[in-house]
């Protein structure tokens, strides 16, 4: 017998009892499905057996780590359905590319998608749910795993494993279909009760619940501009032959990564230049409104855009919406009583519009500076008057919200949405979430510029994400242009800065599990020195050494 401490109480079980059996006793008390457990700080999948004493903690589908296990399992179920319905060669040709809202876009390669095919795949997935088709996890010697996936035509996984340091790798099987997944899985298909599958563009969209409501699939939002930008990033990766981490590691090993850094930076500069040309072409633009989520590189982008605007004969003036924060005592608070700096009411919208209208009318305006140390807006005699060819470059999370600049003529505004829309995959079936890249960026910058720990950054991240979903994402399709700040090489650079910070999070801290997940994720990448980065690179905003005041 073994003794487990569960919810503060000790209970004995026969050695070898599966965690799924143990969880079944406690599930009725939980509104959401329990997906994983932790034993003394180590995550365990439910099909694992309890073999020693310890403290047991539950994770449901509402927890980040549980939600991700649902997504991975649903993805494997879809690929298993393609394997069964269309054939093995088509399953290996599918690529999980990116998300649009709650939808996961699948590029089906040479498999032509029709409504009929989508219906058959969805029906097969439902059969797997009804059958509670088990996922069998196997620890396989690295060479054997590489041989297995080579035989099955999955060269992306073979290439990925070439850079693994461990001697063994975990693979999953679902009734003859083998695959590899970065992260934990659910014990069988019966856990994936809520999903939908539809045709989208020239591929498939797998719709899954958000962790806020694990039982509600909802509908995919209409985000044509976002989809177009994501597809462009995918195509660019294909052109330079870097679509997976294995491809990137190959370039690092063969010594061509320095050239690739320059190519990527040149591509971003070209796109910034095109945006500047479009602004100049419009002729009547006086306000460039830039918005994007946390750690998307807004500040560096605004500086680089300003330089490009100058090449078009314009004179840009940067304005930070943060300088229009209301004094700290008037800042709204959230449901926890903390200051809510990300709501629109935290900005003095009235004063901002008065100042901008005055500038548009040719008046001289004294511009504010927000003192974050004392929480007050200050005026230090900095005045501004718009002359011929002058243009204001305004950056802030509410930049695309029409309520922010309600008094300004629509034709005088050019709206830009910026985000790090990662196109690189771990392998064809394991995508890299955009939010992971931004979290790592922010963690490094917070530690460098604010002295904040990685633990604090991870702790605050859910609140940051809520603010983005409320104040930024709903307005992204209103943009005149969308800029992707993701750099195909950046995780190889960020790795060396992030790992020491993440190792500083201890097992007794709630953020430990997220830190371990990110550390495991970064293991896939070979490291690259930051010394070869151009000093105007967006990556410099996070690792340091930028020529801009960021």
VEXLUMLO-285527 format. One record per residue (C-alpha): residue in one letter; x, y, z. Coordinates in pm, 1 decimal. Layout:
 pami     east    north       up
    A        X        Y        Z
...
//
This chain:
 pami     east    north       up
    X      0.0      0.0      0.0
    X    100.8    361.2    -55.9
    X    -15.3    674.5    126.0
    X   -117.9    982.2    -71.2
    X   -201.0   1320.9     78.4
    X   -497.1   1460.6   -116.0
    X   -662.0   1792.7    -28.0
    X   -488.9   1784.4    311.1
    X   -601.4   1431.7    402.1
    X   -401.1   1108.6    390.1
    X   -544.8    809.0    209.3
    X   -406.8    465.8    125.4
    X   -422.4    289.3   -212.8
    X   -284.5    -37.0   -346.8
    X     51.3     22.1   -512.3
    X      2.2     41.0   -889.9
    X   -340.1    209.0   -880.1
    X   -371.1    442.7  -1177.9
    X   -413.6    810.3  -1111.1
    X   -726.8    798.0  -1326.5
    X   -883.0    557.5  -1074.8
    X   -787.7    786.0   -787.4
    X   -919.4   1093.6   -968.5
    X  -1257.2    925.0  -1030.1
    X  -1328.5    941.9   -655.4
    X  -1278.0   1319.5   -646.0
    X  -1416.0   1420.2   -986.3
    X  -1779.7   1468.1   -866.1
    X  -1662.3   1753.9   -643.4
    X  -1504.7   1938.7   -939.5
    X  -1706.0   2131.9  -1196.0
    X  -1439.8   2083.8  -1463.8
    X  -1273.4   1762.5  -1579.0
    X   -953.7   1672.1  -1394.6
    X   -688.6   1631.3  -1664.5
    X   -355.7   1579.3  -1487.6
    X   -208.4   1534.3  -1141.4
    X    113.7   1642.1   -975.9
    X    294.0   1419.8   -725.5
    X    532.6   1613.5   -504.7
    X    568.7   1878.0   -777.0
    X    608.1   1638.3  -1071.4
    X    331.4   1627.9  -1334.3
    X    182.0   1285.3  -1404.0
    X    -60.3   1177.5  -1675.9
    X   -369.2    994.3  -1553.9
    X   -278.4    659.4  -1710.7
    X     36.5    649.4  -1494.2
    X     40.4    433.4  -1182.2
    X     95.0    550.6   -826.0
    X    401.8    372.2   -689.8
    X    514.8    575.2   -388.5
    X    389.1    796.8   -107.6
    X    345.1   1166.0   -180.2
    X    121.1   1470.2   -198.4
    X   -125.1   1470.4   -489.1
    X   -251.2   1786.6   -662.5
    X   -519.2   1800.9   -933.1
    X   -522.7   2009.6  -1253.3
    X   -848.5   2057.3  -1443.4
    X   -916.6   2167.8  -1800.1
    X   -954.4   2519.9  -1664.9
    X   -587.4   2522.8  -1564.2
    X   -337.3   2623.6  -1830.1
    X   -154.0   2292.2  -1820.8
    X   -479.9   2093.8  -1834.8
    X   -615.7   2299.6  -2124.1
    X   -298.8   2236.5  -2325.8
    X   -330.0   1861.3  -2270.7
    X   -684.3   1879.5  -2414.2
    X   -558.9   2064.2  -2723.1
    X   -279.2   1813.5  -2787.2
    X   -510.0   1514.9  -2745.1
    X   -772.7   1665.2  -2976.4
    X   -501.3   1734.6  -3235.3
    X   -383.1   1374.0  -3225.4
    X   -743.6   1257.2  -3260.2
    X   -785.6   1467.2  -3574.7
    X   -464.4   1333.2  -3727.0
    X   -570.6    979.5  -3635.0
    X   -899.6   1048.2  -3816.3
    X   -708.2   1168.9  -4124.8
    X   -493.5    854.9  -4098.1
    X   -805.1    633.8  -4092.3
    X  -1024.2    819.0  -4344.1
    X   -775.9    951.1  -4602.9
    X   -464.6    739.8  -4544.5
    X   -129.2    751.8  -4360.4
    X     46.3    959.5  -4627.6
    X   -207.5   1241.0  -4584.2
    X   -185.3   1235.8  -4202.0
    X    191.1   1286.4  -4217.0
    X    140.2   1568.8  -4469.6
    X    -82.2   1772.7  -4235.7
    X     65.9   2071.0  -4052.9
    X    -81.8   2241.7  -3746.8
    X      0.7   2601.2  -3834.8
    X   -157.6   2861.6  -3606.1
    X   -462.6   2970.5  -3411.5
    X   -739.6   3209.7  -3505.2
    X   -940.6   3274.0  -3190.5
    X  -1037.9   2932.3  -3057.3
    X   -963.1   2763.8  -3390.0
    X   -651.9   2564.3  -3481.4
    X   -576.2   2589.0  -3851.6
    X   -455.9   2269.6  -4019.3
    X   -276.5   2290.7  -4353.0
    X   -370.4   1957.3  -4512.3
    X    -96.4   1963.2  -4775.2
    X   -190.2   1756.2  -5080.4
    X   -517.6   1642.3  -4924.0
    X   -798.4   1836.6  -5092.6
    X  -1048.6   1952.2  -4833.5
    X  -1422.8   1933.6  -4899.5
    X  -1727.9   1964.5  -4676.7
    X  -1781.1   1590.4  -4724.6
    X  -1429.2   1508.0  -4607.5
    X  -1459.6   1738.5  -4305.5
    X  -1783.8   1562.4  -4213.7
    X  -1621.0   1218.3  -4236.2
    X  -1324.4   1328.4  -4024.9
    X  -1551.0   1479.0  -3761.3
    X  -1761.0   1161.4  -3752.6
    X  -1447.7    948.9  -3706.0
    X  -1332.7   1173.6  -3421.1
    X  -1670.4   1127.8  -3253.6
    X  -1630.4    751.8  -3290.9
    X  -1294.9    773.4  -3112.9
    X  -1464.7    963.3  -2830.1
    X  -1739.8    702.7  -2801.0
    X  -1485.4    419.1  -2804.9
    X  -1274.0    601.5  -2545.3
    X   -980.7    511.8  -2766.7
    X   -676.3    494.8  -2537.0
    X   -350.8    680.5  -2585.1
    X    -59.2    451.0  -2515.3
    X    261.3    621.8  -2410.3
    X    590.3    448.8  -2484.7
    X    943.6    543.4  -2390.0
    X   1155.9    456.0  -2691.2
    X   1531.4    469.4  -2745.0
    X   1617.4    782.3  -2941.7
    X   1764.1    594.9  -3238.4
    X   1457.9    366.8  -3253.6
    X   1223.2    666.9  -3244.3
    X   1414.9    833.2  -3527.8
    X   1396.2    510.9  -3730.4
    X   1021.5    477.8  -3661.7
    X    937.5    828.1  -3783.1
    X   1179.2    799.6  -4076.8
    X    990.3    487.2  -4184.3
    X    658.2    672.1  -4152.6
    X    779.8    966.1  -4361.0
    X    785.6   1213.0  -4068.3
    X   1129.6   1359.9  -4136.9
    X   1045.7   1667.4  -3927.2
    X   1038.8   1454.7  -3611.9
    X   1351.1   1264.4  -3711.3
    X   1529.8   1598.8  -3756.6
    X   1397.4   1727.0  -3421.8
    X   1523.9   1420.7  -3235.2
    X   1869.2   1459.4  -3391.0
    X   1925.9   1745.5  -3145.9
    X   1784.6   1573.6  -2836.7
    X   2028.2   1525.0  -2549.3
    X   1834.3   1244.8  -2377.8
    X   1871.3    878.9  -2476.7
    X   1498.3    813.3  -2480.3
    X   1191.3    990.2  -2617.2
    X    821.2    949.7  -2534.7
    X    588.8    870.5  -2824.0
    X    213.1    812.7  -2825.3
    X      9.6    551.3  -3007.2
    X   -361.7    553.2  -3081.2
    X   -466.5    226.5  -3243.6
    X   -172.5    196.0  -3483.2
    X   -116.4    568.1  -3534.8
    X    210.8    694.0  -3382.5
    X    299.2   1054.9  -3308.5
    X    512.0   1272.6  -3083.7
    X    380.0   1558.0  -2868.7
    X    558.3   1819.5  -2664.5
    X    377.5   1805.3  -2330.5
    X    127.7   1588.5  -2149.9
    X   -176.0   1406.8  -2290.7
    X   -513.3   1282.4  -2166.4
    X   -557.6    906.3  -2110.9
    X   -810.8    844.8  -2387.8
    X  -1024.6   1014.2  -2652.4
    X  -1332.9   1003.3  -2429.5
    X  -1200.3   1308.3  -2245.1
    X  -1227.6   1523.7  -2560.2
    X  -1605.2   1568.6  -2565.3
    X  -1624.6   1920.6  -2701.6
    X  -1489.2   2014.5  -3043.5
    X  -1593.5   2102.9  -3395.4
    X  -1425.5   2063.3  -3732.1
    X  -1495.3   2288.8  -4030.2
    X  -1339.9   2373.8  -4364.5
    X  -1148.3   2701.7  -4359.1
    X   -967.4   2863.3  -4653.0
    X   -791.9   2569.3  -4820.6
    X   -754.6   2365.6  -4501.3
    X   -934.0   2261.1  -4183.0
    X  -1010.1   2448.5  -3862.2
    X  -1032.1   2246.6  -3540.7
    X  -1247.2   2443.4  -3295.6
    X  -1181.9   2377.6  -2927.6
    X  -1311.6   2528.6  -2602.0
    X  -1129.3   2809.6  -2429.8
    X  -1001.2   2723.0  -2083.0
    X  -1236.6   2989.8  -1942.2
    X  -1524.3   2758.0  -2034.0
    X  -1395.4   2405.7  -2114.6
    X  -1743.0   2292.1  -2221.7
    X  -1815.7   2562.1  -2480.3
    X  -1665.2   2545.2  -2829.4
    X  -1824.2   2866.9  -2951.5
    X  -1779.6   3007.6  -3301.3
    X  -1462.8   3116.0  -3475.0
    X  -1431.9   3494.9  -3498.7
    X  -1394.9   3653.5  -3841.8
    X  -1029.2   3761.5  -3857.4
    X   -932.3   3786.8  -4223.3
    X   -645.4   4030.1  -4172.2
    X   -494.1   3815.7  -3896.2
    X   -526.6   3499.8  -4106.6
    X   -364.2   3668.4  -4406.2
    X    -71.9   3790.2  -4192.2
    X    -22.0   3444.3  -4042.2
    X    -27.0   3279.5  -4386.0
    X    232.6   3528.4  -4512.9
    X    461.0   3435.1  -4221.9
    X    418.3   3064.1  -4298.6
    X    500.7   3117.8  -4666.5
    X    809.3   3322.9  -4579.9
    X    931.6   3041.1  -4353.9
    X    884.1   2796.4  -4638.8
    X   1080.5   3021.8  -4876.3
    X   1381.2   3037.2  -4643.5
    X   1337.9   2666.8  -4560.9
    X   1288.8   2715.4  -4185.8
    X    948.4   2587.3  -4077.1
    X   1045.2   2374.8  -3775.6
    X   1293.9   2388.7  -3488.7
    X   1493.3   2111.5  -3658.4
    X   1534.9   2335.2  -3965.5
    X   1652.1   2622.0  -3744.8
    X   1898.4   2400.7  -3557.8
    X   2037.2   2279.7  -3891.7
    X   2110.3   2639.4  -3994.3
    X   2279.6   2706.4  -3660.0
    X   2498.7   2398.2  -3701.8
    X   2600.7   2472.5  -4059.0
    X   2705.2   2827.2  -3968.7
    X   2448.9   3014.1  -4177.7
    X   2241.4   3158.5  -3892.8
    X   2419.1   3498.0  -3904.9
    X   2309.3   3540.4  -4265.5
    X   1955.9   3431.5  -4176.9
    X   1939.0   3693.0  -3901.2
    X   2026.7   3962.9  -4153.9
    X   1774.1   3827.0  -4405.8
    X   1496.0   3825.6  -4145.0
    X   1579.8   4177.0  -4027.8
    X   1587.0   4299.6  -4388.6
    X   1245.1   4144.4  -4448.5
    X   1101.9   4327.3  -4147.1
    X   1260.5   4654.4  -4258.6
    X   1109.4   4609.0  -4605.4
    X    761.6   4567.0  -4455.1
    X    804.4   4870.2  -4227.5
    X    911.2   5069.6  -4531.6
    X    599.8   4960.9  -4721.8
    X    378.1   5077.9  -4434.7
    X    558.1   5415.4  -4432.3
    X    504.0   5450.1  -4808.6
    X    133.5   5373.8  -4767.5
    X    101.4   5639.5  -4494.8
    X    280.0   5897.4  -4711.1
    X     66.8   5803.2  -5011.6
    X   -252.6   5874.4  -4819.5
    X   -143.4   6236.3  -4775.3
    X   -394.6   6331.0  -4506.7
    X   -261.3   6115.0  -4220.5
    X   -162.8   6309.4  -3910.5
    X   -195.3   6035.2  -3647.9
    X    -37.8   5688.7  -3671.2
    X   -208.3   5477.1  -3404.2
    X     -4.2   5171.1  -3300.7
    X   -146.6   4901.7  -3073.8
    X    -54.8   4546.4  -2986.3
    X    -34.8   4303.0  -2695.7
    X    237.4   4292.9  -2432.7
    X    593.2   4234.7  -2556.2
    X    500.3   4264.1  -2921.9
    X    781.1   4514.8  -2980.7
    X    564.1   4826.0  -3016.0
    X    834.4   5067.0  -2900.3
    X   1108.8   4943.7  -3133.9
    X    859.5   4925.8  -3418.7
    X    744.7   5284.3  -3362.8
    X   1107.8   5404.8  -3373.8
    X   1183.6   5209.7  -3691.6
    X    862.1   5330.6  -3854.6
    X    953.7   5688.6  -3762.6
    X   1285.6   5651.5  -3944.0
    X   1107.6   5516.6  -4252.0
    X    857.8   5803.6  -4238.0
    X   1150.2   6046.0  -4242.2
    X   1275.8   5886.1  -4565.6
    X    934.5   5975.9  -4707.1
    X    992.1   6344.7  -4621.6
    X    779.9   6345.0  -4307.2
    X    872.5   6454.3  -3955.6
    X    739.5   6207.5  -3695.9
    X    683.6   6288.9  -3328.6
    X    641.9   5994.3  -3087.3
    X    363.8   6006.8  -2829.1
    X    303.7   5737.6  -2566.7
    X    -57.4   5694.5  -2456.8
    X     85.3   5593.2  -2118.4
    X    171.4   5959.7  -2060.6
    X   -203.9   6022.4  -2044.4
    X   -262.2   5785.4  -1753.1
    X   -490.8   5933.6  -1489.7
    X   -323.8   6001.0  -1156.3
    X   -282.2   5684.3   -954.2
    X   -554.0   5777.2   -703.3
    X   -810.6   5782.0   -984.9
    X   -698.6   5456.1  -1147.8
    X   -979.8   5196.2  -1152.9
    X   -932.2   4873.8   -962.0
    X  -1012.8   4518.7  -1072.1
    X  -1219.3   4257.1   -891.3
    X   -917.6   4175.1   -669.2
    X   -872.7   4534.8   -562.6
    X   -554.2   4580.6   -769.5
    X   -500.9   4878.1   -999.8
    X   -633.4   4804.2  -1348.0
    X   -386.2   4987.7  -1570.5
    X   -513.0   4814.0  -1883.9
    X   -871.6   4936.7  -1893.7
    X   -957.8   5240.9  -2105.4
    X  -1068.6   5431.7  -1794.0
    X   -704.7   5432.1  -1676.7
    X   -637.1   5680.3  -1959.4
    X   -747.8   6044.1  -1952.4
    X   -919.5   6009.5  -2288.9
    X  -1079.3   6353.2  -2265.9
    X   -745.4   6532.7  -2222.0
    X   -581.4   6325.3  -2494.2
    X   -850.6   6420.4  -2745.7
    X   -837.2   6787.7  -2645.0
    X   -459.6   6794.6  -2699.0
    X   -471.9   6608.1  -3029.7
    X   -749.9   6830.9  -3167.3
    X   -552.6   7139.2  -3063.3
    X   -243.9   7008.5  -3244.7
    X   -452.3   6932.9  -3551.2
    X   -578.8   7292.5  -3542.8
    X   -220.1   7423.4  -3546.9
    X   -203.6   7523.0  -3180.6
    X     97.3   7482.2  -2951.3
    X     33.5   7220.7  -2682.1
    X    229.4   7143.4  -2366.0
    X    270.8   6765.6  -2366.0
    X    249.6   6559.1  -2045.3
    X    491.9   6302.2  -1904.7
    X    366.0   6040.2  -1661.4
    X    582.9   5988.5  -1356.4
    X    539.6   5620.0  -1276.4
    X    732.4   5646.3   -950.3
    X    486.9   5888.6   -791.3
    X    184.9   5798.0  -1005.9
    X    124.0   6150.2  -1134.1
    X    101.3   6319.3  -1473.2
    X    356.2   6600.2  -1494.3
    X    413.9   6898.0  -1723.8
    X    774.8   7005.2  -1774.5
    X    744.2   7267.0  -2047.9
    X    769.4   7022.1  -2337.6
    X    563.7   7184.5  -2612.6
    X    464.2   7064.2  -2956.2
    X    322.9   7237.8  -3263.0
    X    251.2   7055.9  -3587.7
    X    416.4   7199.5  -3896.9
    X    381.3   7098.3  -4261.4
    X    486.8   6734.2  -4298.8
    X    472.0   6662.2  -3924.1
    X    301.6   6343.1  -3812.1
    X    230.9   6196.9  -3467.0
    X    326.7   5833.6  -3397.7
    X    105.2   5728.3  -3106.0
    X    172.4   5399.6  -2930.0
    X    -41.3   5230.2  -2663.2
    X   -262.1   4928.4  -2604.6
    X   -582.5   5127.5  -2672.2
    X   -458.6   5280.1  -2996.8
    X   -707.4   5095.4  -3218.4
    X  -1010.3   5156.1  -2997.1
    X  -1218.6   5429.3  -3160.4
    X  -1319.0   5554.6  -2815.2
    X   -957.3   5650.3  -2751.0
    X   -946.5   5902.7  -3037.2
    X  -1318.0   5971.4  -3080.0
    X  -1271.7   6342.9  -3156.8
    X  -1016.9   6296.2  -3437.1
    X  -1129.9   6275.6  -3801.3
    X  -1112.9   5917.1  -3927.8
    X   -922.1   6017.8  -4241.7
    X   -643.9   6167.4  -4027.6
    X   -568.2   5831.5  -3860.0
    X   -369.4   5532.7  -3982.1
    X   -407.3   5228.4  -3757.5
    X   -140.1   4959.8  -3714.3
    X   -174.8   4636.3  -3518.5
    X    150.5   4467.5  -3417.0
    X    205.1   4126.1  -3259.1
    X    464.7   3846.9  -3251.8
    X    282.9   3593.8  -3470.9
    X    515.0   3296.5  -3456.3
    X    530.4   3083.4  -3772.1
    X    796.4   2840.4  -3649.2
    X    676.3   2497.2  -3531.8
    X    849.0   2245.9  -3304.9
    X    753.7   1993.3  -3571.1
    X    463.6   1963.6  -3816.0
    X    213.9   1866.0  -3544.6
    X    344.0   2075.9  -3252.7
    X    297.5   2449.0  -3296.8
    X    464.2   2717.7  -3086.0
    X    202.9   2943.0  -2924.0
    X    250.1   3312.7  -2989.6
    X    180.1   3377.3  -2620.9
    X    480.2   3164.0  -2516.8
    X    717.2   3379.4  -2722.7
    X    572.0   3700.7  -2580.3
    X    587.6   3566.5  -2224.9
    X    956.3   3477.1  -2265.8
    X   1026.4   3818.8  -2420.4
    X    855.0   3997.4  -2130.8
    X   1025.9   3783.1  -1866.7
    X   1368.7   3875.8  -2001.8
    X   1286.1   4245.9  -2036.5
    X   1124.5   4268.4  -1691.1
    X   1431.4   4113.3  -1531.0
    X   1669.4   4341.7  -1721.2
    X   1486.0   4674.4  -1691.2
    X   1272.5   4639.5  -1379.1
    X   1453.3   4382.0  -1168.6
    X   1139.8   4163.3  -1169.7
    X   1169.7   3789.2  -1117.5
    X   1045.3   3536.0  -1370.7
    X    809.3   3413.9  -1101.1
    X    645.8   3757.8  -1081.8
    X    614.7   3787.6  -1459.7
    X    445.9   3446.2  -1487.1
    X    221.6   3533.0  -1191.2
    X    101.8   3850.9  -1362.7
    X     65.4   3697.0  -1709.6
    X   -300.4   3580.4  -1676.5
    X   -400.6   3936.8  -1581.5
    X   -204.3   4076.0  -1876.0
    X   -373.4   3827.4  -2109.4
    X   -718.9   3922.0  -1981.1
    X   -642.4   4286.3  -2053.4
    X   -534.5   4199.3  -2407.7
    X   -848.9   3999.8  -2476.1
    X  -1067.6   4286.8  -2353.9
    X   -881.5   4587.4  -2491.4
    X   -666.6   4484.2  -2788.8
    X   -777.7   4171.8  -2975.3
    X  -1136.0   4290.7  -3040.7
    X   -999.3   4582.7  -3246.8
    X   -719.5   4412.8  -3443.4
    X   -929.5   4368.8  -3758.0
    X   -993.7   4746.1  -3766.4
    X   -626.7   4808.4  -3848.0
    X   -512.4   4952.3  -4179.6
    X   -198.9   4739.0  -4154.2
    X    -86.5   4443.1  -3944.3
    X    281.3   4395.6  -3864.8
    X    429.1   4065.9  -3749.3
    X    720.4   4130.6  -3511.9
    X    812.4   3761.8  -3463.7
    X   1167.5   3669.8  -3563.2
    X   1222.4   3316.6  -3687.4
    X   1554.4   3290.5  -3502.7
    X   1468.2   3468.2  -3177.3
    X   1398.0   3174.2  -2944.9
    X   1751.1   3046.9  -3007.0
    X   1874.6   3387.9  -2881.3
    X   1621.5   3430.2  -2598.1
    X   1700.8   3081.7  -2462.6
    X   2027.9   3183.0  -2297.5
    X   1861.5   3477.3  -2118.8
    X   1542.6   3294.6  -2013.8
    X   1679.8   2968.8  -1874.8
    X   1865.0   3113.5  -1569.9
    X   1553.5   3314.5  -1481.4
    X   1326.4   3011.4  -1504.8
    X   1561.1   2792.1  -1301.5
    X   1525.6   3051.0  -1025.3
    X   1160.6   2948.6   -968.1
    X   1143.6   2695.4   -687.3
    X    918.5   2394.3   -642.3
    X    720.7   2557.8   -360.0
    X    602.8   2843.3   -587.1
    X    276.6   2802.9   -787.4
    X    455.2   2920.8  -1104.3
    X    696.0   2625.3  -1088.0
    X    491.9   2410.0  -1327.9
    X    482.3   2679.6  -1595.5
    X    855.6   2737.6  -1550.8
    X    927.0   2367.2  -1598.8
    X    712.6   2362.9  -1912.7
    X    899.9   2656.2  -2063.1
    X   1237.6   2505.5  -1972.3
    X   1142.6   2182.2  -2145.3
    X   1027.0   2381.9  -2447.5
    X   1357.1   2573.2  -2469.2
    X   1553.0   2245.2  -2464.9
    X   1456.7   2193.5  -2830.5
    X   1662.6   2495.2  -2940.7
    X   2035.0   2527.1  -2990.9
    X   2155.6   2857.1  -2850.1
    X   2268.5   3157.0  -3056.8
    X   2469.4   3451.8  -2924.3
    X   2302.5   3792.7  -2930.3
    X   2622.5   3966.1  -3042.1
    X   2530.8   3937.2  -3411.4
    X   2192.3   4107.1  -3371.7
    X   2159.6   4447.1  -3540.3
    X   2126.2   4721.5  -3279.2
    X   1786.0   4825.6  -3417.8
    X   1642.4   4470.7  -3401.0
    X   1310.6   4427.3  -3221.0
    X   1482.6   4145.6  -3029.9
    X   1715.6   4408.9  -2878.8
    X   1415.8   4561.3  -2700.4
    X   1416.2   4252.9  -2478.5
    X   1778.4   4133.8  -2452.8
    X   1933.3   4482.9  -2442.6
    X   2175.6   4673.9  -2661.7
    X   1916.6   4860.8  -2869.4
    X   2008.8   5189.4  -3032.9
    X   1660.0   5310.8  -2939.1
    X   1542.3   5426.4  -2598.2
    X   1339.9   5116.0  -2517.6
//
